[in-house]
Amino acid sequence: MLKFTEEYETIYYRRMVTRLHLCQQSIHGLSHLTPDTICLGPGLYSSQWTLEHTIGNLGEKIKQPSNPYVNLANCGLHRSQISALHAILPNLEPDISGLPQGAVNLGDGYVLLRAWDETGIILEGAYADAIQAFLVSDSGQGGVPSDWLPKYI
């Protein structure tokens, strides 16, 4: 396979940049097939992931199903403008090196994260009474349904 690729590239574009358009990407990709598969896994993992991930991210941003293409175009424009700003002004990026709330730096690159429950915990007793009293008060929502259960997430 490697010999075929080298001969094809030598015959058809003679490794000249001006003739590069004569070399098909699918043929040139064969020379990377074995080394890249060993290092990166199958080609689909490394070549399509970026595009698919971007499509997924943009798809999540569609908020107006009545006109998705206009909304998607606006999201893409906004993302490209933000990327251009970050390229022009690298210091514009906020400092995100801080730890999440409740995390403890253990050193040597290790961080102990706070506990996180996937489901809510139903509160009882004094905790439930305090939350219900707040919601009924003037600063709260003004009332709670009779079947309401205070839940901590």
C-alpha positions, 0 to 999 in steps of 0.5 A: 500500500505504501509503495503504491502511494509513493509511486502514484504521488511520484508519477502524478504530481512529482511531489510538486506543490503546484501539482498537488491538486492532482493527488487525491486525498484518499490516495495520500491518506493511505500512506498515513493509514498504518502509522496513524491507526497505531497512534490514534486509532481508526481514521474516523476517530481522528478525522471526523470528530472535530466536524461532528463535534462542532455540528453537535455543539451548534445543533444544541444551540438551536433555540428556534425550531421554527427557523433553525437554519437562520438561528444556526447561521447566527450561532456560527457567525457568533462563534467565528466572531468570538474565535477571531477576537481570541486570535487577535487578543489572546489575553481576552480569554478569562482565567479559568485555571481556578478550581471549581467551588468546593474543590481542594488542590491536593498537589502534583496535579490532583484535585479533590472535587466536592460531592455531587449527587445525580438525583435530588434529596428530599429534605425533611424536618427543620430544613423543609420547614425553613424552606417552606416558611421562606417560600410563603413569606413576602420574599419568596414565591408567595405559596407552595402546592400542598403536595410539594416536597422540598428537594435539595439538588 
